[in-house]
Amino acid sequence: MPIYEYLCTKCEKEFELMRPFNKADKPAKCPRCNSEAHKRISNFASKTGSYLQSPVKRFRK
């Protein structure tokens, strides 16, 4: 399940929620003041594996 960022329209608190795709655009309840919060546009991040750097090979002359 993806994590979405929300911003409260009343107290302006930013928070994250893990929600299914079909509920992503629906307003959420602010954890601070219980008012309506709307989804923010945020960056996408993903990690698919580990990053290994190969040793540097020197060229022969």
N, C-alpha and C positions, 0 to 999 in steps of 0.2 A: 504494500500500500504506500502511495506517495505521501510526502510531507508538504503541506501548503502553509504559506505565510498569510496572516490576517492582520488587519488594522482596525481597532475599535473606532467607531465614528464619534463616540462621546468623550472618552478619556485618552484617546490616541495611543493606547498600549498596543505594541506589536507582539504577536505570539504565533506559535506554530501548532498545527494540528495534523495528525495522521488520519486521512480520510480516504474512502474509496473514490474512484474517478467520478461516479455519478452524483456525489455530494460535494464536489470541489467548488462549484460556483454558487452553492447555497450559502446564505449568511450563517455565521457561527456566533455563539455567545461568548462575550468577553469574559475571561476568568477573573478580571479585577472588578468590573462594575456590572456585569451580566447584561450589558447592552448589545446591540447588533454590531457585528464586525464583518467587514467585507474582505475578500481575497485580494492580496497584493500581487503584482507581477514581480516575479523573482527569477534569479538565475537558476539554471539547471546544472546539477552536479552528479557525476556518476563515477564509480570505481569498478572496473571490470576485472582487475587482476593486479599483480604486483609489477613494479617497474624495476628491471634489473639493468644496470649499465655494464656494457661489455668492456673488457680491458682495452686500452688503446694499443694498437699494433703499430710499430714503427716501420716505415718503408726502408727497404734496402737501397743503397746507392750503387 
